[in-house]
Each structure stands twice: as C-alpha cells, then as structure tokens.
C-alpha cells in the first residue's frame, strides 16, 4: 500500500515515499543494486542473484593513490548486466539527465556523485559514484534506489520516492556534467549460469595485500582498504547466495564460516581506519588476516573442475622442486603415491602441509595429520575442502 505524506509535508515540496524495491540489497554494491531492480522487474524475483555467478579476484593495478583496486566500473557492471541479467544498453550518455526521462517507457539508470543526492547519507559528505533509477509517471517522477549500507553519516536503505511535477527539476538539472545516464531494455536472459569460482594466483593476492600494508599514507591506504574489503565481502556473499539459490536454499557450513570470516575482515579494516584517522596506533594483524581470507576462498568456494587439484599439485611440485607434470597420475608411470618419489620424505611432507595451510588459509585437524592422508594430491585436496579456516 502506498504511504502518503501529511498534506503539509507534500505542500513543502518533499517527495512522497512508495514501497521499497525488493532485492537482496545487502549483497550488492551501489552500481549493482539498481540493475538488480530492473532485472527482477523484467525477469522475475531473484534474477539479480545471477550477478554472483562468477567469483574472481582480478584487481586493477592502479586505482586511487596508486593502489590496486577491485572497485567495479560502470562499463563493467553494464557488461555483466547484459551477459547475466538480460539487460541490454540501448543508449548511453555522459551528461546530466535533466529534469526527467524524455517520455521513454523504460526508466533511466543514472550514475552520479552521491555528494549531490539528498536521499543518501553521503549527501554533502563524500564524493562517490552512486546509481539510481529515474522514471516518469502520471504523478511526477519516481526515483528508485535499492542501495543498502551503514555509513558514518547514517544508514542507507532501499527506497522509492515520487517527486511531484516540477520537484525533480532542481535535483536532476544540478547534477554534475559527468553524470552517466543509460537506457536499458530487456532481452531473454538465457539459462541460469553455473556458479564458478576462478581461484586467484597466490602471488597476485600477496602483492595486492602488500600494496596496502606498505603504502606510506596510512589514512589513505586504510580508507581505500575499507572500501576494498567491503566490496570483496559483498561479492563473496552474493556468490554464495546465488549458489545456494540454485541448490534450493542450502548453504554449506564451511561457506557460512568463511563468509563470517570475511565479515570479520571488514570490521577489522574499518576499526583500523577509524583509529588511524584519529591519530591512534594502527591495529596489528589486519593485512595478514585479509590475505588469509583471500587465499582461503579457494577452499571455501572451489572452482572449475580440477582447479584445486592443479593448485595443490603446484605447491607439492614447488616443495619437491620437480615439474608439475611429473605429478600427473599416469605420467612416466607415476601412480599418484608421493612416497614413491625420491624427492619426497618426512621433512618434505611436513613442508607440504605447512605450505598448503598457508596457501589456502586452513588448519588441518590433528586427527587428519596421518601419513596415509598426506601421500596423494587427491587426498590433500580432500583435507583442504573439509578443514576449517585457520584462526
């Protein structure tokens, strides 16, 4: 049912609220949230969860402050919407959207500086890209924003606001000239994609974390890392939610524990940023914790068939200082038993265990650390899959 403001409020020019859009907003970033609204409108509830179909860690090397970043681009999110959500770009302009969409049937997807948007907590406080929908109607213009987050200036929650005739003119006309306005139309979305995790290279993870840990401007580094960990955690929650949706709602306990681990990284990062911004000492252990969580993604989410086995094989080969090809069952008569290799022994076995625990951020259970469980790549993979995250 539509909520109507008191007459004096309407007369004062304030927008009239409508029921908020129903998407899994707490899983989405500020660019995804309103693409999600359009996807569900055209293709049915929970279509937007497809945005979590592929989980990858591929930071751009040079973001703000020269730091690597996973922050999405508008172009990247529009491409994902077309590939996964059945939303095709019909028109794209970099300019202020003016007073309202020009009579088009579909709403405009707008990306603007949140500093200028009065309904979000960032208004007047922080410059950051933010999306919303603008749609004409008989009663005026409806602004939809499905963003969900808690900020230092208050909570942001999904909303729809109807601006009466003439009300939105000042709001939209005064947006910066670099505001992005996009028209999207529905296309058949195709069958639901299979959830895929693309494991990251360990060296890429380590370099990414080290860039933030070693940056000379600690306030800048931690402010940026606050956004980074927030984005990383949301992407993992979204991926897990999509996989659970396809599986009928079930979510593995190990995945739940890993997501809780990521939530802890986000909290730790924000705490560190706030402390340093106030001139206090930087809390210890944050970047080790974040690196371990990134490494542990492979164990929690798996990947394409064979990915985990390939990574374990690479670690074993590095310890034994032999070719990875020599560890493929059937190659040169190798039957999979590492103890048959001259390079393998008790010391190397212990080193393999320690490196795997570090690489995947897990801790093998004491009862699993029996020699017979540690002599085959397949058995080592099984230990990783069932091991809890390291403390």
TORKOL-4160 file (C-alpha; in steps of 0.2 Angstrom, whole numbers, padded with zeros to 4 digits, m for minus):
391
<pt num="1" X="0000" Y="0000" Z="0000"/>
<pt num="2" X="0006" Y="0017" Z="m0004"/>
<pt num="3" X="0012" Y="0028" Z="0010"/>
<pt num="4" X="0006" Y="0046" Z="0009"/>
<pt num="5" X="0014" Y="0061" Z="0017"/>
<pt num="6" X="0004" Y="0073" Z="0028"/>
<pt num="7" X="m0003" Y="0087" Z="0017"/>
<pt num="8" X="0009" Y="0100" Z="0025"/>
<pt num="9" X="0024" Y="0089" Z="0020"/>
<pt num="10" X="0018" Y="0087" Z="0002"/>
<pt num="11" X="0015" Y="0106" Z="0001"/>
<pt num="12" X="0033" Y="0109" Z="0007"/>
<pt num="13" X="0039" Y="0100" Z="m0008"/>
<pt num="14" X="0046" Y="0084" Z="0000"/>
<pt num="15" X="0045" Y="0068" Z="m0011"/>
<pt num="16" X="0031" Y="0055" Z="m0007"/>
<pt num="17" X="0038" Y="0038" Z="m0002"/>
<pt num="18" X="0032" Y="0022" Z="m0011"/>
<pt num="19" X="0036" Y="0004" Z="m0005"/>
<pt num="20" X="0054" Y="0000" Z="m0007"/>
<pt num="21" X="0061" Y="m0012" Z="m0020"/>
<pt num="22" X="0063" Y="m0030" Z="m0015"/>
<pt num="23" X="0080" Y="m0036" Z="m0020"/>
<pt num="24" X="0094" Y="m0044" Z="m0009"/>
<pt num="25" X="0101" Y="m0026" Z="m0007"/>
<pt num="26" X="0113" Y="m0031" Z="0007"/>
<pt num="27" X="0123" Y="m0042" Z="m0006"/>
<pt num="28" X="0125" Y="m0029" Z="m0019"/>
<pt num="29" X="0136" Y="m0014" Z="m0022"/>
<pt num="30" X="0130" Y="0003" Z="m0026"/>
<pt num="31" X="0131" Y="0000" Z="m0045"/>
<pt num="32" X="0123" Y="m0017" Z="m0045"/>
<pt num="33" X="0108" Y="m0013" Z="m0034"/>
<pt num="34" X="0098" Y="m0004" Z="m0046"/>
<pt num="35" X="0102" Y="m0015" Z="m0061"/>
<pt num="36" X="0095" Y="m0028" Z="m0049"/>
<pt num="37" X="0079" Y="m0019" Z="m0048"/>
<pt num="38" X="0077" Y="m0019" Z="m0067"/>
<pt num="39" X="0082" Y="m0037" Z="m0069"/>
<pt num="40" X="0069" Y="m0043" Z="m0057"/>
<pt num="41" X="0056" Y="m0032" Z="m0064"/>
<pt num="42" X="0058" Y="m0039" Z="m0081"/>
<pt num="43" X="0063" Y="m0057" Z="m0077"/>
<pt num="44" X="0056" Y="m0062" Z="m0060"/>
<pt num="45" X="0062" Y="m0062" Z="m0042"/>
<pt num="46" X="0080" Y="m0066" Z="m0038"/>
<pt num="47" X="0086" Y="m0064" Z="m0056"/>
<pt num="48" X="0098" Y="m0052" Z="m0049"/>
<pt num="49" X="0107" Y="m0065" Z="m0040"/>
<pt num="50" X="0115" Y="m0070" Z="m0056"/>
<pt num="51" X="0127" Y="m0056" Z="m0053"/>
<pt num="52" X="0136" Y="m0068" Z="m0041"/>
<pt num="53" X="0138" Y="m0082" Z="m0054"/>
<pt num="54" X="0156" Y="m0079" Z="m0056"/>
<pt num="55" X="0168" Y="m0075" Z="m0042"/>
<pt num="56" X="0185" Y="m0069" Z="m0047"/>
<pt num="57" X="0199" Y="m0059" Z="m0039"/>
<pt num="58" X="0206" Y="m0048" Z="m0053"/>
<pt num="59" X="0211" Y="m0031" Z="m0046"/>
<pt num="60" X="0216" Y="m0017" Z="m0057"/>
<pt num="61" X="0234" Y="m0012" Z="m0054"/>
<pt num="62" X="0232" Y="0007" Z="m0052"/>
<pt num="63" X="0217" Y="0014" Z="m0043"/>
<pt num="64" X="0216" Y="0030" Z="m0032"/>
<pt num="65" X="0233" Y="0033" Z="m0023"/>
<pt num="66" X="0241" Y="0021" Z="m0035"/>
<pt num="67" X="0234" Y="0007" Z="m0025"/>
<pt num="68" X="0227" Y="m0009" Z="m0034"/>
<pt num="69" X="0208" Y="m0010" Z="m0033"/>
<pt num="70" X="0193" Y="m0021" Z="m0036"/>
<pt num="71" X="0181" Y="m0007" Z="m0037"/>
<pt num="72" X="0169" Y="m0010" Z="m0051"/>
<pt num="73" X="0167" Y="0002" Z="m0066"/>
<pt num="74" X="0151" Y="0007" Z="m0074"/>
<pt num="75" X="0156" Y="m0001" Z="m0090"/>
<pt num="76" X="0160" Y="m0017" Z="m0081"/>
<pt num="77" X="0143" Y="m0018" Z="m0072"/>
<pt num="78" X="0133" Y="m0014" Z="m0088"/>
<pt num="79" X="0143" Y="m0028" Z="m0097"/>
<pt num="80" X="0138" Y="m0040" Z="m0083"/>
<pt num="81" X="0120" Y="m0035" Z="m0083"/>
<pt num="82" X="0119" Y="m0039" Z="m0102"/>
<pt num="83" X="0128" Y="m0055" Z="m0100"/>
<pt num="84" X="0119" Y="m0061" Z="m0084"/>
<pt num="85" X="0103" Y="m0052" Z="m0082"/>
<pt num="86" X="0096" Y="m0049" Z="m0099"/>
<pt num="87" X="0098" Y="m0030" Z="m0099"/>
<pt num="88" X="0105" Y="m0023" Z="m0115"/>
<pt num="89" X="0111" Y="m0005" Z="m0116"/>
<pt num="90" X="0101" Y="0005" Z="m0129"/>
<pt num="91" X="0108" Y="0022" Z="m0126"/>
<pt num="92" X="0122" Y="0029" Z="m0115"/>
<pt num="93" X="0126" Y="0047" Z="m0112"/>
<pt num="94" X="0138" Y="0056" Z="m0100"/>
<pt num="95" X="0129" Y="0071" Z="m0095"/>
<pt num="96" X="0116" Y="0077" Z="m0083"/>
<pt num="97" X="0099" Y="0068" Z="m0085"/>
<pt num="98" X="0090" Y="0085" Z="m0085"/>
<pt num="99" X="0073" Y="0086" Z="m0077"/>
<pt num="100" X="0067" Y="0068" Z="m0081"/>
<pt num="101" X="0067" Y="0055" Z="m0094"/>
<pt num="102" X="0061" Y="0061" Z="m0110"/>
<pt num="103" X="0045" Y="0051" Z="m0111"/>
<pt num="104" X="0054" Y="0034" Z="m0113"/>
<pt num="105" X="0044" Y="0019" Z="m0107"/>
<pt num="106" X="0059" Y="0012" Z="m0098"/>
<pt num="107" X="0067" Y="0021" Z="m0083"/>
<pt num="108" X="0084" Y="0029" Z="m0084"/>
<pt num="109" X="0098" Y="0021" Z="m0075"/>
<pt num="110" X="0109" Y="0035" Z="m0068"/>
<pt num="111" X="0126" Y="0035" Z="m0060"/>
<pt num="112" X="0130" Y="0052" Z="m0051"/>
<pt num="113" X="0141" Y="0059" Z="m0037"/>
<pt num="114" X="0132" Y="0054" Z="m0021"/>
<pt num="115" X="0138" Y="0070" Z="m0014"/>
<pt num="116" X="0123" Y="0079" Z="m0023"/>
<pt num="117" X="0110" Y="0066" Z="m0019"/>
<pt num="118" X="0099" Y="0071" Z="m0004"/>
<pt num="119" X="0092" Y="0054" Z="m0001"/>
<pt num="120" X="0108" Y="0045" Z="0003"/>
<pt num="121" X="0119" Y="0048" Z="0019"/>
<pt num="122" X="0134" Y="0053" Z="0008"/>
<pt num="123" X="0125" Y="0069" Z="0003"/>
<pt num="124" X="0136" Y="0084" Z="0007"/>
<pt num="125" X="0149" Y="0072" Z="0015"/>
<pt num="126" X="0158" Y="0061" Z="0002"/>
<pt num="127" X="0161" Y="0061" Z="m0016"/>
<pt num="128" X="0157" Y="0043" Z="m0023"/>
<pt num="129" X="0149" Y="0035" Z="m0038"/>
<pt num="130" X="0131" Y="0030" Z="m0034"/>
<pt num="131" X="0117" Y="0023" Z="m0045"/>
<pt num="132" X="0098" Y="0026" Z="m0045"/>
<pt num="133" X="0083" Y="0025" Z="m0057"/>
<pt num="134" X="0073" Y="0039" Z="m0064"/>
<pt num="135" X="0056" Y="0035" Z="m0071"/>
<pt num="136" X="0041" Y="0047" Z="m0076"/>
<pt num="137" X="0024" Y="0044" Z="m0071"/>
<pt num="138" X="0007" Y="0052" Z="m0070"/>
<pt num="139" X="0010" Y="0059" Z="m0053"/>
<pt num="140" X="0028" Y="0065" Z="m0057"/>
<pt num="141" X="0045" Y="0057" Z="m0057"/>
<pt num="142" X="0049" Y="0041" Z="m0047"/>
<pt num="143" X="0067" Y="0039" Z="m0040"/>
<pt num="144" X="0071" Y="0022" Z="m0035"/>
<pt num="145" X="0087" Y="0017" Z="m0026"/>
<pt num="146" X="0090" Y="0000" Z="m0019"/>
<pt num="147" X="0106" Y="0003" Z="m0010"/>
<pt num="148" X="0109" Y="m0004" Z="0007"/>
<pt num="149" X="0123" Y="0000" Z="0018"/>
<pt num="150" X="0128" Y="0008" Z="0035"/>
<pt num="151" X="0139" Y="0024" Z="0034"/>
<pt num="152" X="0147" Y="0036" Z="0046"/>
<pt num="153" X="0133" Y="0048" Z="0042"/>
<pt num="154" X="0118" Y="0036" Z="0045"/>
<pt num="155" X="0110" Y="0021" Z="0036"/>
<pt num="156" X="0106" Y="0019" Z="0018"/>
<pt num="157" X="0091" Y="0008" Z="0014"/>
<pt num="158" X="0081" Y="0004" Z="m0002"/>
<pt num="159" X="0068" Y="0017" Z="m0006"/>
<pt num="160" X="0057" Y="0024" Z="m0020"/>
<pt num="161" X="0052" Y="0042" Z="m0019"/>
<pt num="162" X="0039" Y="0051" Z="m0030"/>
<pt num="163" X="0043" Y="0069" Z="m0034"/>
<pt num="164" X="0028" Y="0079" Z="m0039"/>
<pt num="165" X="0028" Y="0090" Z="m0055"/>
<pt num="166" X="0042" Y="0102" Z="m0055"/>
<pt num="167" X="0050" Y="0095" Z="m0039"/>
<pt num="168" X="0064" Y="0085" Z="m0048"/>
<pt num="169" X="0070" Y="0099" Z="m0059"/>
<pt num="170" X="0082" Y="0106" Z="m0047"/>
<pt num="171" X="0089" Y="0090" Z="m0041"/>
<pt num="172" X="0092" Y="0082" Z="m0058"/>
<pt num="173" X="0097" Y="0098" Z="m0068"/>
<pt num="174" X="0110" Y="0102" Z="m0055"/>
<pt num="175" X="0119" Y="0085" Z="m0056"/>
<pt num="176" X="0137" Y="0086" Z="m0062"/>
<pt num="177" X="0140" Y="0086" Z="m0081"/>
<pt num="178" X="0149" Y="0069" Z="m0080"/>
<pt num="179" X="0134" Y="0060" Z="m0073"/>
<pt num="180" X="0130" Y="0044" Z="m0083"/>
<pt num="181" X="0113" Y="0041" Z="m0090"/>
<pt num="182" X="0109" Y="0024" Z="m0098"/>
<pt num="183" X="0094" Y="0017" Z="m0106"/>
<pt num="184" X="0092" Y="m0002" Z="m0104"/>
<pt num="185" X="0080" Y="m0014" Z="m0112"/>
<pt num="186" X="0075" Y="m0032" Z="m0108"/>
<pt num="187" X="0082" Y="m0047" Z="m0118"/>
<pt num="188" X="0080" Y="m0065" Z="m0114"/>
<pt num="189" X="0092" Y="m0069" Z="m0100"/>
<pt num="190" X="0096" Y="m0087" Z="m0105"/>
<pt num="191" X="0098" Y="m0102" Z="m0094"/>
<pt num="192" X="0105" Y="m0099" Z="m0076"/>
<pt num="193" X="0124" Y="m0100" Z="m0077"/>
<pt num="194" X="0133" Y="m0112" Z="m0066"/>
<pt num="195" X="0142" Y="m0104" Z="m0051"/>
<pt num="196" X="0160" Y="m0103" Z="m0054"/>
<pt num="197" X="0175" Y="m0098" Z="m0043"/>
<pt num="198" X="0190" Y="m0093" Z="m0053"/>
<pt num="199" X="0205" Y="m0095" Z="m0040"/>
<pt num="200" X="0217" Y="m0081" Z="m0039"/>
<pt num="201" X="0236" Y="m0083" Z="m0041"/>
<pt num="202" X="0244" Y="m0083" Z="m0024"/>
<pt num="203" X="0257" Y="m0070" Z="m0030"/>
<pt num="204" X="0243" Y="m0058" Z="m0036"/>
<pt num="205" X="0234" Y="m0059" Z="m0018"/>
<pt num="206" X="0251" Y="m0056" Z="m0009"/>
<pt num="207" X="0255" Y="m0041" Z="m0020"/>
<pt num="208" X="0238" Y="m0034" Z="m0018"/>
<pt num="209" X="0238" Y="m0035" Z="0001"/>
<pt num="210" X="0256" Y="m0029" Z="0002"/>
<pt num="211" X="0252" Y="m0014" Z="m0008"/>
<pt num="212" X="0240" Y="m0008" Z="0006"/>
<pt num="213" X="0251" Y="m0014" Z="0020"/>
<pt num="214" X="0266" Y="m0004" Z="0014"/>
<pt num="215" X="0258" Y="0012" Z="0007"/>
<pt num="216" X="0266" Y="0027" Z="0015"/>
<pt num="217" X="0249" Y="0036" Z="0018"/>
<pt num="218" X="0241" Y="0025" Z="0031"/>
<pt num="219" X="0225" Y="0035" Z="0032"/>
<pt num="220" X="0223" Y="0034" Z="0013"/>
<pt num="221" X="0228" Y="0016" Z="0012"/>
<pt num="222" X="0215" Y="0011" Z="0026"/>
<pt num="223" X="0201" Y="0022" Z="0019"/>
<pt num="224" X="0203" Y="0013" Z="0002"/>
<pt num="225" X="0205" Y="m0004" Z="0010"/>
<pt num="226" X="0189" Y="m0001" Z="0020"/>
<pt num="227" X="0180" Y="0000" Z="0003"/>
<pt num="228" X="0190" Y="m0014" Z="m0004"/>
<pt num="229" X="0186" Y="m0027" Z="0009"/>
<pt num="230" X="0168" Y="m0021" Z="0009"/>
<pt num="231" X="0167" Y="m0025" Z="m0010"/>
<pt num="232" X="0176" Y="m0041" Z="m0008"/>
<pt num="233" X="0165" Y="m0047" Z="0006"/>
<pt num="234" X="0149" Y="m0042" Z="m0003"/>
<pt num="235" X="0155" Y="m0051" Z="m0019"/>
<pt num="236" X="0158" Y="m0067" Z="m0009"/>
<pt num="237" X="0141" Y="m0066" Z="0000"/>
<pt num="238" X="0132" Y="m0064" Z="m0017"/>
<pt num="239" X="0141" Y="m0078" Z="m0025"/>
<pt num="240" X="0137" Y="m0089" Z="m0010"/>
<pt num="241" X="0119" Y="m0084" Z="m0011"/>
<pt num="242" X="0117" Y="m0087" Z="m0029"/>
<pt num="243" X="0125" Y="m0105" Z="m0027"/>
<pt num="244" X="0113" Y="m0108" Z="m0013"/>
<pt num="245" X="0098" Y="m0101" Z="m0023"/>
<pt num="246" X="0102" Y="m0114" Z="m0037"/>
<pt num="247" X="0104" Y="m0128" Z="m0023"/>
<pt num="248" X="0086" Y="m0124" Z="m0016"/>
<pt num="249" X="0092" Y="m0113" Z="m0002"/>
<pt num="250" X="0105" Y="m0124" Z="0006"/>
<pt num="251" X="0122" Y="m0116" Z="0011"/>
<pt num="252" X="0137" Y="m0127" Z="0016"/>
<pt num="253" X="0143" Y="m0124" Z="0034"/>
<pt num="254" X="0161" Y="m0121" Z="0028"/>
<pt num="255" X="0154" Y="m0107" Z="0017"/>
<pt num="256" X="0145" Y="m0099" Z="0031"/>
<pt num="257" X="0160" Y="m0099" Z="0042"/>
<pt num="258" X="0171" Y="m0092" Z="0028"/>
<pt num="259" X="0158" Y="m0078" Z="0025"/>
<pt num="260" X="0158" Y="m0074" Z="0043"/>
<pt num="261" X="0177" Y="m0073" Z="0042"/>
<pt num="262" X="0176" Y="m0060" Z="0028"/>
<pt num="263" X="0164" Y="m0050" Z="0039"/>
<pt num="264" X="0177" Y="m0050" Z="0052"/>
<pt num="265" X="0190" Y="m0043" Z="0040"/>
<pt num="266" X="0178" Y="m0029" Z="0035"/>
<pt num="267" X="0175" Y="m0024" Z="0053"/>
<pt num="268" X="0194" Y="m0025" Z="0057"/>
<pt num="269" X="0198" Y="m0014" Z="0042"/>
<pt num="270" X="0185" Y="m0001" Z="0047"/>
<pt num="271" X="0191" Y="m0001" Z="0065"/>
<pt num="272" X="0209" Y="0001" Z="0059"/>
<pt num="273" X="0204" Y="0016" Z="0048"/>
<pt num="274" X="0195" Y="0025" Z="0061"/>
<pt num="275" X="0209" Y="0023" Z="0074"/>
<pt num="276" X="0222" Y="0029" Z="0062"/>
<pt num="277" X="0211" Y="0043" Z="0055"/>
<pt num="278" X="0210" Y="0049" Z="0073"/>
<pt num="279" X="0229" Y="0048" Z="0076"/>
<pt num="280" X="0229" Y="0032" Z="0085"/>
<pt num="281" X="0240" Y="0017" Z="0083"/>
<pt num="282" X="0236" Y="0005" Z="0069"/>
<pt num="283" X="0229" Y="m0012" Z="0075"/>
<pt num="284" X="0240" Y="m0026" Z="0071"/>
<pt num="285" X="0236" Y="m0042" Z="0060"/>
<pt num="286" X="0224" Y="m0034" Z="0048"/>
<pt num="287" X="0233" Y="m0037" Z="0032"/>
<pt num="288" X="0238" Y="m0055" Z="0037"/>
<pt num="289" X="0220" Y="m0058" Z="0041"/>
<pt num="290" X="0214" Y="m0051" Z="0024"/>
<pt num="291" X="0227" Y="m0061" Z="0014"/>
<pt num="292" X="0222" Y="m0077" Z="0023"/>
<pt num="293" X="0204" Y="m0074" Z="0019"/>
<pt num="294" X="0208" Y="m0071" Z="0000"/>
<pt num="295" X="0219" Y="m0087" Z="0000"/>
<pt num="296" X="0205" Y="m0097" Z="0009"/>
<pt num="297" X="0192" Y="m0093" Z="m0005"/>
<pt num="298" X="0199" Y="m0107" Z="m0015"/>
<pt num="299" X="0195" Y="m0120" Z="m0001"/>
<pt num="300" X="0178" Y="m0112" Z="0003"/>
<pt num="301" X="0171" Y="m0110" Z="m0015"/>
<pt num="302" X="0181" Y="m0122" Z="m0025"/>
<pt num="303" X="0182" Y="m0118" Z="m0043"/>
<pt num="304" X="0181" Y="m0126" Z="m0060"/>
<pt num="305" X="0184" Y="m0145" Z="m0060"/>
<pt num="306" X="0202" Y="m0148" Z="m0057"/>
<pt num="307" X="0207" Y="m0131" Z="m0051"/>
<pt num="308" X="0210" Y="m0136" Z="m0033"/>
<pt num="309" X="0220" Y="m0151" Z="m0038"/>
<pt num="310" X="0230" Y="m0141" Z="m0050"/>
<pt num="311" X="0235" Y="m0128" Z="m0036"/>
<pt num="312" X="0239" Y="m0142" Z="m0024"/>
<pt num="313" X="0250" Y="m0150" Z="m0037"/>
<pt num="314" X="0259" Y="m0134" Z="m0040"/>
<pt num="315" X="0263" Y="m0132" Z="m0021"/>
<pt num="316" X="0269" Y="m0150" Z="m0020"/>
<pt num="317" X="0280" Y="m0148" Z="m0035"/>
<pt num="318" X="0287" Y="m0132" Z="m0028"/>
<pt num="319" X="0292" Y="m0141" Z="m0012"/>
<pt num="320" X="0299" Y="m0156" Z="m0021"/>
<pt num="321" X="0307" Y="m0145" Z="m0034"/>
<pt num="322" X="0301" Y="m0155" Z="m0048"/>
<pt num="323" X="0290" Y="m0152" Z="m0063"/>
<pt num="324" X="0271" Y="m0152" Z="m0060"/>
<pt num="325" X="0269" Y="m0163" Z="m0075"/>
<pt num="326" X="0278" Y="m0177" Z="m0065"/>
<pt num="327" X="0264" Y="m0177" Z="m0053"/>
<pt num="328" X="0250" Y="m0181" Z="m0065"/>
<pt num="329" X="0244" Y="m0199" Z="m0062"/>
<pt num="330" X="0250" Y="m0209" Z="m0077"/>
<pt num="331" X="0264" Y="m0198" Z="m0082"/>
<pt num="332" X="0280" Y="m0208" Z="m0083"/>
<pt num="333" X="0272" Y="m0222" Z="m0073"/>
<pt num="334" X="0268" Y="m0211" Z="m0058"/>
<pt num="335" X="0253" Y="m0219" Z="m0049"/>
<pt num="336" X="0249" Y="m0204" Z="m0038"/>
<pt num="337" X="0259" Y="m0210" Z="m0022"/>
<pt num="338" X="0271" Y="m0196" Z="m0017"/>
<pt num="339" X="0281" Y="m0208" Z="m0006"/>
<pt num="340" X="0287" Y="m0217" Z="m0021"/>
<pt num="341" X="0296" Y="m0201" Z="m0027"/>
<pt num="342" X="0314" Y="m0200" Z="m0022"/>
<pt num="343" X="0312" Y="m0181" Z="m0018"/>
<pt num="344" X="0298" Y="m0185" Z="m0005"/>
<pt num="345" X="0301" Y="m0188" Z="0013"/>
<pt num="346" X="0295" Y="m0184" Z="0030"/>
<pt num="347" X="0303" Y="m0167" Z="0030"/>
<pt num="348" X="0296" Y="m0163" Z="0013"/>
<pt num="349" X="0279" Y="m0170" Z="0019"/>
<pt num="350" X="0278" Y="m0158" Z="0034"/>
<pt num="351" X="0283" Y="m0143" Z="0022"/>
<pt num="352" X="0269" Y="m0148" Z="0010"/>
<pt num="353" X="0257" Y="m0147" Z="0024"/>
<pt num="354" X="0263" Y="m0131" Z="0031"/>
<pt num="355" X="0263" Y="m0123" Z="0013"/>
<pt num="356" X="0245" Y="m0129" Z="0010"/>
<pt num="357" X="0238" Y="m0122" Z="0026"/>
<pt num="358" X="0246" Y="m0105" Z="0022"/>
<pt num="359" X="0241" Y="m0105" Z="0004"/>
<pt num="360" X="0223" Y="m0110" Z="0007"/>
<pt num="361" X="0221" Y="m0101" Z="0024"/>
<pt num="362" X="0215" Y="m0118" Z="0033"/>
<pt num="363" X="0221" Y="m0128" Z="0048"/>
<pt num="364" X="0221" Y="m0147" Z="0046"/>
<pt num="365" X="0213" Y="m0156" Z="0060"/>
<pt num="366" X="0226" Y="m0166" Z="0071"/>
<pt num="367" X="0217" Y="m0182" Z="0068"/>
<pt num="368" X="0219" Y="m0179" Z="0049"/>
<pt num="369" X="0238" Y="m0177" Z="0050"/>
<pt num="370" X="0242" Y="m0196" Z="0047"/>
<pt num="371" X="0255" Y="m0200" Z="0034"/>
<pt num="372" X="0242" Y="m0211" Z="0024"/>
<pt num="373" X="0232" Y="m0195" Z="0022"/>
<pt num="374" X="0246" Y="m0185" Z="0015"/>
<pt num="375" X="0254" Y="m0195" Z="0001"/>
<pt num="376" X="0242" Y="m0191" Z="m0013"/>
<pt num="377" X="0237" Y="m0175" Z="m0021"/>
<pt num="378" X="0218" Y="m0180" Z="m0021"/>
<pt num="379" X="0219" Y="m0184" Z="m0003"/>
<pt num="380" X="0227" Y="m0167" Z="0001"/>
<pt num="381" X="0213" Y="m0159" Z="m0009"/>
<pt num="382" X="0200" Y="m0168" Z="0002"/>
<pt num="383" X="0209" Y="m0162" Z="0018"/>
<pt num="384" X="0208" Y="m0144" Z="0012"/>
<pt num="385" X="0190" Y="m0145" Z="0007"/>
<pt num="386" X="0185" Y="m0151" Z="0025"/>
<pt num="387" X="0197" Y="m0141" Z="0035"/>
<pt num="388" X="0191" Y="m0126" Z="0045"/>
<pt num="389" X="0198" Y="m0109" Z="0042"/>
<pt num="390" X="0214" Y="m0105" Z="0052"/>
<pt num="391" X="0212" Y="m0095" Z="0067"/>
